[in-house]
Amino acid sequence: MDLAAAAVFIFSLLLTASDSAPSLKSRNWDIYSYHMNSTVTSRYAVTVITSRVTNTRDDSNEIDFHVKIPKAAFISKFRMTIDGQTYDGVVKQKEEAQQQYSQAVSRGQSAGLVSSVGRTLEDFKTSVTIAAHSKVTFELTYEELLRRRLGKYELLINAQPGQIVKDFKINVNIYEQPGINFLEVKGSLGEKDLANAITTTRADNQAWVNFYPTHGQQMDCDGCGETGLKGDLKILYDVYRPLSQGDVMEHGGYFAHFFAPANLGRIPKNVVFIIDQSGSMHGKKIAQTREALLKILDDLAEDDYFGLIVFNSQVSPWKHKLLQATQTNLDMAKQFVKGITDGGATNINEAVLKGVEMIQQHPRNGSASILILLTDGDPTSGEINQGKIQSNVREAIGKNFPLYCLGFGFDVNFEFLQKMAQENSGVARRIYEDSDAALQLKGFYEEVATPLLTSVQMSYTGATNLTQTIFSHYYNGSEIVVAGKILDNNIDGFNTDVVAISKHDTVKYSDIKATQAGQLPAVMSGFENFLQRLWACLTVKQLLEKELTLTGEEKEAVKKEALDLSLKYSFVTPLTSMVVTKPEGEDSQVADKPKEGEKPAIHSTMMLPSQPTSSRKRAKSMPRSHSTSSGRSRGFMPGLSGMAFLDSLSAAPPVMYHRSDRHRSIGQGRILHDAVEDYGNLPARMPVRFLMAAEGQSLPLCFDIPAGHIVKLLQDPASGFSMNGQLMSEGGNGFQKIIIRVNADKYIQFDTNWITIKDGLLMQSVTWTDSDHTSDSMIVIIRDSEADITVENIRVVILLHLQDGKRFLWPAVRKRPSEHEVPGIMGKLPVAYEEVKPSKLRIQGVEVDASSDSAGDYNIKAVPRVKCQLVDLKSALQGELSDFTVHQL
């Protein structure tokens, strides 16, 4: 096919709001074959998902391909085959791919999907239009290095094809040269009657897991039905370790050293827990933290020493020195933990420095020191400059022990925690706000609870291009992996040396001989050098972590090295995107590897503009809706105008968008085509488009509100908090004024030039440059055209944007006052809908007109795309416009 005649397609990774799929009747296609083949060789897993679909309609039809992959994996291949024609993906630098995408958008092609991160999985979704009764084959390949945790490797496979599939198979082949000493299959797809569809086989150094469910098993399993299977298979295994120094595998001039020595004495710990008890930890989070700490205290050994620090604006150690974990001390500590309450601001700097001081005042030979920080927000008290905090902590710790940072929820600045942890030999981990948050906290602690070695240094002669070789700690049940290239492919000149500190003395492991990979599984022998790809995958991940902590030329050099490797090995990473040519006339979409810590765009709480998405021709196909009683709604130019932030899927406020094309609108007024004919002399004004997360669906709803209205954004009857905003009178650019009222004599008013703060008798006006205001009732931090406001357990950010020469405001709710619905547009909970037919949704039992649309997510600086179902305001909000407007700010 002539590539010049093909449309450019840049696909995307998408975090959806649910796992549901449209029914077979509504989409009119059939997946007649669905295979998932995963091959693991020396802990390196390559998984290929192949879906074969036929269009059962008598006309052309858009076919979806939607799968979930582990978020630690890199996509390395995507292919579509349509009528014998193959369309392969090509990985390019993200900026180059974005440029192609922008050019496609400028030609009138529609926008793409959103990138986002889930808890353990990422969604990948794309689609293609094929002719009547034609077939398409989708093939996606992703790769990952399995991590050993608590003595086991875990291969996670998710399957939810969206229907019962005649030919459904999952095949897993594990090849480990040392031999496999443990194999277990878990997960929802391995339970009850589905367990009968699983067969496992082990022979020498290989194992096979096959999952072949029948039609009846796909229909009758828990949670199944006509949408078929929906769940996970977890394959857990471990290998024999006859050599305490680990094993070294060699293949094709590359090596991988897997170091997990056993039979070592446990090193006693000095551990300090630094716990955020600020107001944002209110409710379930502080309760789950107390629950986790009580369980962790039970796990401390008597030769461990420990400390507890709680902090808000003040830093409060339980004791000012570390105490031995005797039963008496543990009982007293538990009483202290049970009394931890929430309230106040967040003084991270002083709290961490206090923890460092406590460890430094308790030097103990033959022990391992660890700091664990748990917080759910940004620093808002004491030193709040994040760069300065990082510098202070780095200087205080001096690389003497690790700092582990746990970020609770999505309000936290996760990148800040990542930098602080990685600069101090630790890692950052997100704790998800869910019913099992206490188990997540305890689970992390279990990973670091038993140090066996400290100051581990791995040395290699006759090798180059090594991955990380120095590690602060080695913990029981984990594994250290080092990979590299053997010089001149000379295995005889290759040697290893490991030096570390154990409980009693220095230990050395020398001259570990490399073992050549034996008979490889067929998929690996036909693949590229798997150890070379393992090395590349591990190198890219470590470079991306390192780049996060660097600045200037050094940062750019590391970033370039990671980019070059990503391009060479076709990995979709945060630096690259994949571009696929598709049949002429297909839409263009953006697809990136999301970074941990990015807020899911549908869950986020930001307000953003969009880019034009549709032509006039497409607008004519949209359904009509009833006209509003408001006269001025008939003279505006429909479109998108911003996005308000969503905090969590279960309790998420709507999101607003901006759009500048002449796309027709549904809801407040008749379609533009008719409005222009009837009211051609009136000035056209773009409305604000709101996007609201939908319960049990991947696409959110969106609806329009006419320009100029003063809208009720958020109210908390319990505290008296309220936030209202006035849309730009000319439309199209969000809000011209926003006011937040705390009580009768305390409020903050924002316009595009000034921020006015009234706090009792104090009143001051400041510009959008750096400024702070803190009192007992509210905290206001202004940085880089963003105002961050915390009032009790409510947190709001107001963003000042400049677009097309116009300044405008966007509100973002970062922390809701309640898990329940509260007054205001952003106080609404997600609406459940069902897609009953093309251009029709069922909401609250009523069929409503809908059309597919999209908008640009102006989330801080990036502008990904979000698809939505456009409906009228009344259907989305389950109320009239007058229910959400006020006469004055």
N, C-alpha and C positions, 0 to 999 in steps of 0.2 A: 504493500500500500504506500502511496506517495505521502510522506509525512507532512508535506506542505499542505495537503488537502485534509489533514486530520486536525480535529480540535485538540487543544491541549487540556489535559485533565490532571490535576494535582490532588491526590487523595489525602484523606485526613484520618487521624485517630480521634475517636469521639467517646466521651463519657456520657452515657445515657442515663436518664432518670429512672429507667426500669428495664426489666429483662423481657418484657412482653413483645410479641410480634403480631402483626395483623393476621386475621384468619385467612385460611386458604381461599375461602369464597370471595373475600374482598380484594385479594391481590391477583388472583387468576394466574398463578404460575405454580409449577410443581418441582420440588427438589427431588429428583429421582435417585441421586447418589450423593452421599456425604461421608467422606473418609478423612480421618485425622491420623496421620502417621508420625510418630515421634521416635527418634533414634538418639540414644544417649551413649556417648563414647568418652570415657575418662572425664565424667561429670559435665561434658559439653553436649547440650541438647539442641537438636535441630528438628523442628516440628513443621510439617506440611499439611495444610488444610485444603482439601479439594472438594468443591461443591459443584455439582452438575445440575443445571436447571433448564426446564423447558417452559416456553410461553404457551399456555393453554388457550389463550384468547385468539379470536379471529382477526385481530388487528395488533399493531405494535404495542409493546408494553414495557414499562420500566421495571427492571428486576433488581432487587436489593441483595447485597452480600454483607452480612453483619455477623461478626465474630468477636469473641473476647480473648485477649492474649495476656500473659503475665506482664506486669509493668516493668519488670527487670529485663525483659527481652528486647532485642532489636529486630525489627522487620528487615529482611534482607532481599526479599523477592516478592513481586506481585505480578500475576499474569492473568489475562482474560483471553479466552479463545471463543470466537464467534464465527460460525459458518466457515470453519477452517482457517480463519484469519487470527493470528496471535498478536496481542498487544502487550508488550513487556514494559515494566516500570524501569525508570532510570533515576538513580539517586543523584541529586545535584545540591550544590550549596544553597542554603535556605534563601539567601537574598536573590540568587538567580532564579530559583523556582518562583519566588514571590513576584519577581518582575514579569515572568511569563504569565502568572496568574493575573496581575494587574492589567496587562495588555489584553488578556482574554476578557476581563470585566469591561474594559473600555470599549470592546467590540459588542457589548450587549449580552454576553453570556452570563449565566447566573452564578451566584456565589457558592462557596463551599461550606463545609462542616466545621465544627469546633473541635479543637484539641483539648483534652483534659485528662486528669489522672483519677483513677479510682483507688479503692483500698488495696486490693491485690491484683486487680485486672484493669486493662485498658480496653475500650471498645474500638473496633475497627469497622467502619461502615462505608460502603460505596454502592453505586448503582450504575446500570447501563440499560439503554433502551434497545430491544431487539425486535425483529419482525415477528409476525404471526406464526405460531407453531415452530419457531426456531429454538435453538439451544445455545446456552452459554456455559462455559466452564470457568470458574474462578479458582485460582490457586494462590495461596498466601503462604510464605515461608518466614518463620521467625526463629531466632537463635538466642540461647542464653547459657551462661555458666551457672550450674546449680550450686547453691550455697549450703554448706553443712551447718545445721543448727540443732543443738541438743542431741547430737549423735546420729542425725539422719539427714539425707538429701531428700528434697521434695520436688517432684515434677507435677505441676498443676495443669490439668487440661480441662477446659470449660467447653461444654457442648450445649447449644440451644438453637437448633436449626430453624425453629419456628413452625414445624409441622412434623407429622410422622413420615419417616423416610423409608422407602422400600429397601434400599441398600445403605445401611448405616453401619460404619465400622470405626473403631478406634484400635490402633495397633501401636504398641510400645515395645521397642527392642533396646535393652540395656546391655552394654558391653563394658566390662571393667576388668582390666588385666589382672589385678590382684585377686579377683574372685568376689562374688556377692555373698555376704553372710547374713543378710536380712532383707526381706522383701514383704511389703504390706500394701494393700490397696484399700483406700478409704474414700470418703466423699459421698455426696448424696446420690451419685449414680451407681454406687456400690452397695446400696442398702436394700434390705427387704428382698422383693422378688427380683430386682435388677441384679442382685448379687449372683443370681444363676446365669446371667449373661456374660460373666467374667470368667476367663480361664487364665491361669498363671502357670508358667513353665520355667524351670531353672536347670541349667546344665553347665557345669564348670564355671566359666567366667561370663556367662550370658544369662539373661532372663527375658522372658516375653510376657507381656500382659495384653490380652485381647478382650475387647468388649463388643459383642455382636448381639444387640437386643432385637427381639422379634417385634413384629407389628403390635402384638398384644401387650408386650412389656412396655413399649413406647406409649401406649394408650393408657394403661392401667396404673402406672407407677404414681407415687405421691406427687401431686402438683402437675401431673401430665394431663393430657387430653388431646384434642385435635391439634394443639400447638406442639405436641410431641415432647421430647426430652428437654429438660432444663436443669442443669446442675454441673457439678464438678466430679472429676476423678482425680484423686491424689495418690500418686505412686511414691511410696516412701521406701528408701533402701539405704544400706551402708555396705562398705567393702571390708574385706579382711585386711588387717594391718599387722603382718608378721614382723615388720621391721619398725622399730621405734622411731627411726629417723624419717619415716614416710617413704613414699615411692616416687620415682622420677620416670615419666614416660617420654619417649623420644619418637618422633615420626617426621620424616621429610625435612630434617635439618632444624626442627624446632623442638623445644622441650617444655614440660610442665612438671613442677615439683609440688606434690601434695603432702604437706607436712602436718601431721596430727599425732604426735607421740602420745603413747598411753603409759600406764604404770608410773605416773609421776605423782608426787605428793602434792596435796592441795596447799596453796599459799594462803595464809591468813590475810584478811582484808582490813583496810582502814577505809571506810566508806562514809561519805556525808551525803545525805539527801537534802536538796534545796527545793522547797515546795512553795509555789506561788499560791497565796491565799487572798489575792486581790478581789475586788468586787466582781470581776468578770468570771471568776471561778464559782459563782453562785449556783446553788441547786445541785443538780446531779453530778457535775464535775467534781466539786469538793467532796461530795459523799463517796464517789467512786475512788477518789484519791485516798481518802481515809481507809476505805476497805482494802485497797491494794497495799498500803503501808502496813496495815496490821498483819496481812499475810506475809509480807516480805520480812517483817521483824521476826516472825516465827521461823523463818528459814536461816537466820543468821546463826553461824556456829559460835561456840563459846570463846574460841580464840580470835574471833573478829572484834574489831573496835568500830564504833559507829557514832554518828552525830546527826541531829535533825535541826534544820533551819527552816522556819516559815517566814515569808516576807510579803509585804504589800508596799506601802511607802516607808514603813519601818522594817528593820531586819531583826528577827527575834529567834535566837538560838534556843533550843530546849535546854542544853547545857553549853557552857563556853569551852568545853574540851571534849574530846572523844572518850567514850566510856566503853568498857569491855561488855560484850554481849552476854552477861550473866542473866539468869532468869529474873533476878530482882530488878536489874536495870531495864530489861526488856518489858517487864510489867509496868514500870513507871513510864517508860516511853509510850506504851500503848495507851495509857491514860491521857498522856499529852496529845497523842494523835487523835483520840476520840473527841478532844475539845477544840480541834482546829476549825475555825469558822472563816467566812469570807468577808471582805470589805476593804476599801481603800485602793490606792494606785499600785504601780508595779516598779519596784526599785531593783532591777536585775543586777546592776553593776555592784552595788554594795553587798547584795546577798551572795553572789558568787565569790567575791573577794573574801568575804567572811568564811566561806567554806574552805577556800585555799589556805587561809590563815590557820584554821583549826587543824588541817592535815599537817601543815608545816610545823606546828607546835607539838606534834606527836610523832617524831621520827621513830621508826621501829625496824630493825634489821629483819630480813626474812619475811617481809610483808609486802602487799601490793595495795597501793592507794588509788581510790576511785572517787570522782565527783559525779553526782547525778542531779541534773537540773530539770525540773518540771515546771513549765509555764504555759499559759494560754494566750498571752498577749505581748504587745510591744512594750519596751521600757517607757514609762510615763512619769517616773519620779526619780529624784536624784540625778545622776548622769544619764541623759537620754540620747546622747549622740552615739549611735550604734558603732561607728568606727572607733570611737574613743573607748567604748566598753570592750570591744574586741582586743584593742591594744592593751588595756589595763589587765585583762584576764590572761592574755598571752604572756605578758611580762611577769605576772605574778606566778603562774604555773611553771614557766621556764622549761617546758617539755619533760617535767619530772613525773607526771602522772596524767591519765586521760580525763577529759571532761565529756560526759555524755549528756546530750540535750534532748529532752522529750517535749515535743510541741503538741499541746492538747487542742484538737479541733482545727478549724480552718481560719480562725481570726488571727492566729499567731503569724509573725513574720518568719516563715520557715527558713528562708535563705539566710537570715541573720543567725539563726541557731545552727544551720549547717556550717557556716563560716567559722563560728566560734568553736564548734566541736572539732572540725577538721584541723583547725590551727592548733588544737591541743590533743591530738592523737586519738580523738574519740569519733563518734558518729552521732548523727541526729536521726531521730525516729519520730514519725507522726503517730499520735494516739488519737484514734477516731472517736468522736462523740457517739457512742452507741452503748447498748446494754452491757457489752462485754469489755468496756473500757478498763475496768479494774483488772480483768484477766490479761489485757494487752500490757498494762503496766507491769504486772507480775511476770508475764512472759518475757519481757525485755530484761528484767532483773535476772531471771534464771539464766539468760545467755551470758551474763557477766558475773554470775554469783561465785564461780569456782575458777579463779586464776591458777594456772599450772606453771606458766613461765612468764617472765618479764624481760624487757630489753632484748627481744629476739632479733638477731642479725643474720641474714642469709647471704652467703658469699659464693660466687661461682667463677671458676677459671675456665677459659676456653669458650666463653659465651658473651653475647652482647645483646643490646636492645632489651634489657631486663625490665620487668615490671617492678612494683614496689618490693623492696628487700628488707626494710626495717619496720618492726612492729612493736608497739609498746607492751602488749599483753597477748598471751595465747590462753584461751579459756577452754575448759573441758567441754567436749562435744562440738567444738568448732573445727576449723581447718584453715591453715595458711596456704595460699596458692601463689607460686611465683612461676612466671613463664618467660621465655626468651628464645633467642636464636643461637644455635651452636656454630661457633666460628668454623668456616670452611667445611661445615658438615663433618667435622672430625670428632667422632664420639670418643675416641681414645684419649683425646686431650681435654675432655670435659670432666670437671670435678666439682663437688659441692662441699660446703662447710657451713654449719649452723652453730652459732654460739648464743647462749641464753642464760638467764639466771633462774634457777629453780628455788624450791623452798629452802634448801640448805646450802647450795653452792652453785658455781658456774658449771654448766653442762655443755658438751660439745658433741656434735654429730658430723663426722667427716667421711669423705670419699664415698658418697652414696652413688651407686652405679645406676645408670639409666637403663630402663628396659624398653626395648623396641616394641611398638604396638604390633600385636600378632595379627591374626586373621580378622580384619575389620568387617562389620556388618556391610551388606551390599550398598546401602544408601550412603555410607561414609566413604567406602572405597571409590565410589563413583563421584563423590562430592569433591570439594577442594581439600587440601591438607587441613584436617580438622584441628590439629594442634596449632597450626598457624592462625586459624580463625579464632581459636580459643585465646591465643596470645593477643590478637588484634582486639577482640571484644573486651578483654580485661584491661588492656592498655588504654583504650578509649574511655572506659568508665573511670579509671583512675586519673586520666588527664582532665576529664570534665570536673571531677572533684577538686583537683589541684588548681584548675583555672579559677574556680570560685574564690579562692583565698588570695589570688595574686592581683597585681595592678600594673599598669603601664606596659612597657615593651615585653616584660617577662610574661605577663598575662596573654598578650597577643601571640607570642611565640608558642605557648602551650596550646592556645586555642587553635592555631594554624595546624599544629601537629595532630590534634584530635580530628580536625576537619579533614586533613589529607587522608588519614587512616579510614575515616568514615566513608569517604568517597571511594577509596581503593577497594574496600570490602563491601561496599553497597549497604552499609548500615544506615537505617533511618534513626538519627540521633537528634538531640536538641540543636545541632548545627546544620542539619541537612533536611531536605524534603524529597519525596519521590514523585517523579513526573511520569505520567503514562499517556500515550497517544491513544485516542479512542475514535470510533467512527465519526465522520464529519457531522457537525451540528450538536455534538454532546456538550453538556455544561462543563465549566471549569471549576475546580475546587482546590482548596489549600490543605495540605497534610503535613503535620510536623510531629516529631517525637516530643510529647509534653514533658516538662520537668516536674519532679516532686516539689510540692509547695505551691504550684499554680492552683488558683482557685478554679473549680469546675465552672465554666462560663454560665451554665444554666443555674448553678447553685450560687454564683457569686453575688456580690451586692453592689455592683458598679453601674454607672450610667454612661452609655456610650453611643456614638453615632454610627451610622451604617454607610455603606456604599450603595450606589444604584444597583438594583438587582433584576429589573425586568423591563421589557420594552412595552410600547403602547399596544402592540399586537397581543402580547400575553395578557395585558390588563383586560382586554375585551372578553376573555374567557372566564373572568371571575364572576361569581354569583352576585346577584343583587341582594341588598338587604333593606330593611325598612328605614325610612327617613326619620331622623330625630325631630323633636319639636323645636329644637333650637335653630333659629334661622341662620345664624352665622356658621353653623356647621356645614351649610350647603355651598359655601363660597371658598372653601380652602382647597389647597393642593394636598391630597393625601400622601402619606409617606411615613418614614420612621423618624423619630426624634429623640432617641436616648434610651438609656437602660438603667434601671435602679437595681441595686445589689440584692442578691439572694444569699442568705447565710447558711442554710442547710436545706436539704431536699424535703425533709419532713415538716419544716416550718419556714418556708421561704417566701419573702415578699416578692412582688412582681418586679420586672426588669424593664427599663425603658430604652427605646432606640431612636435613632435619627436617620432619616433617609431623604435623599435630595432628588429622586426621580419622580416622574409623573405617574406613578403606579396608582391604581384605583384602591380605594379604601373601603372596608366593610364596617358598618356600625354607625358612627356619628355622621349621618348625612348620606345622600345618595352617591352613587359611583361618580367619579370625577367627570367622566365623559358627558353624563347628563347634566351635572352641575354647571359645567362650563357653558353648555348650550343654553341653559335657562338663566344663568347669572354671569354671563360673560363679562360684564362691566365691573364686577367686584374683584378686588385683589385676591389672588390665590395665596392661601397661607397653609403651610404644612402643619399637620397636627403632631402631637407627641404619640409615639407608639410604645405601648407597654408590653413587655413579655413576661408571662407568668408560668412558673414551673407547673407541669401537669403530673398528677399522681398516676403512676402506673403506665406512663408513656415516655418515649424517648424524645419526642418533639414538644416543646412548650407551646402554650397558646400565646397569641398576641392580639392586641386590640388598640384602637385609636381614641384619643381625646383631643378636641379642637384646641387650637392655640389660644393663648390669652387667659385661660381659666386659672383660677386659684384653687388648687386641689389640696385635699386633706391627705397627707402622706402617711403619717403614723401618729397614733395616740395611745397612751397608757393610762387608763382611768385610775389604776392603783396608785401611781406616783404623781399624776398631774402632768407628765411629759407630753408635749405635742410638737409636731413638725408639719408645717404647711409650706407650699411653694407656689409661686406665680410663674406660669409659662411665659416665654417671650411673646410679646403682643403680636409681633410680625410672624411668629411661628418658626418652626424649623430648627431652632437652636436651643432647646431645653428651657431652663429656668432663668429668669432675670433676677428673682429674689427668692430667698428661703429664710424662714425664721424658725428657730427652735426655742420653745418656752419650757423652762424648768418649773417655775411657779409664778406667782403674781409679780414679783419684783426681780425675777432673774430670767433673762433671755439672751439669745445670740442671733443677730440678724446679718445676713450675707447678701451682698450684691456683687457685681463684677469688679468693683474697685475697692470696697471697704468691708471690713468685718467689725460690727459694733457689739460689744459685750457689756451687758448690764448685769451686775452681780450685787444686789442690794443697793447700797449707796454708791458703789463704784460704777462708773460708766467710762469706757474707753473705746476709741475707734483705732483700728490698726489696718495696715495694708496686708496683702497676701504674701509678704515676705516672712521670714522666720520670726516666730513669736510664741510665747507660752502664757497661759493663765491657769492657775490652780487654786481651788478653794475646796471647802468641805463638800460642796454639792456638785461641782463639775470640774473637769479637766479639759482644757483646750490647747492643742498643740498644732501649730501652723508650720508646715514645711513644704517647700517646692509646689506651691499652688494647691495644697491640700490642707484642709482643716479637719483634725481628728478630735472628736468630742466624746467624752465619756461622762455619763450621768447615771450614777448608781450602777445598775446592771445593764444599761443600754449604751451602745456604742454606735456612733454615726460618723461618717466621713463626708465632707462636702468638697467636691473637686471643681476647680476653675479650669475651663478649657478654652482654647483659642482655635477656631476653625473658620476658614474662609474669611478671615479678618474680623470675625465676631467673637466676643467673649461671652461665655455662658456658664451656668452652674449645673452641677449634677449631684444629687444626694445619693448616699450609699449607706444602707443599714448593715452594719457589721455584726451587731448583737441585738437580737430582738428582746423586747421586755418579757415575752412569755412564749411558751411552746404552743399556746392556744391562739386562736384568731383574735385580733384586736382591731379597733377601728382604723380606717385609713387604707389607701391602696396598697401600701407596703405591709400592712398588717394582715392581708388576706393569706390564707393557706392555699396550697396547690389545689386545683380543680381536677377532678377525674373526668376523663372523656373517653369515648369509644369511637373508633373510626368505622362507620357502618357502610359507607360506600364512598367512591371518589367525590370530593367536594361536600361531604356530609359528615358531621360528627354528632354523637349523642352525648349531651351534657345534662346531668340531673334528669334523665329520662326524656329529654326533648331533643329532637333533631334540629340542628342549626346549620346554616351555610358556612362553609370554610374554604380556604384556599391555601396552597403552600406558598410560603414566602421566606425571606431571610433578611438578616441585618448584620452590619458590622459591629463587633463587640469592642467598643472603645475602652477597654479595661486597662486603665492607666495609660500605657503607651502603645501596646500591641492592638491590632484590629483584626482578630479572627472573625469568622462568620458563624452566625447562628441561624439555623432553619427553624421556622415556627409555623403553626397552624393559625391563620388569620381569621378571627371571628368577630362578631359585634361585641361591644362593651358589656351589654346586659348579660350575655351568655357567659362571658369570662368572669365578671365580678359578681354575677347573680344579684344585680342591683341596678338602679338607674344612675345616670351621670350625676343627678342632683344629690344622690346619697354621698358623693365623694367630692363635692365642691363646697367652698365657703365663700362668703361675701367679701371678707377681708383677711389679710394675713394675721 
